[in-house]
């Protein structure tokens, strides 16, 4: 049973989930921006958006 003093879960699992969900969201966001004519759908743009979202999520949620 987990307590408040000891975090439950492995940080590696959280980081992998963070990257995976950031990738899925980035694909959708970059595709929507391409449809709107704001940006171009390239894997480089998806990778940059994924990296940006993963870093923001890490600092906002996962950092202890």
Secondary structure, DSSP 8 states (H G I E B T S, - for coil): ---SSS--S-HHHHHHHHHHHHHHHHHHHHHHHHHHTSS---HHHHHHHHHHHHHHHIIIII--
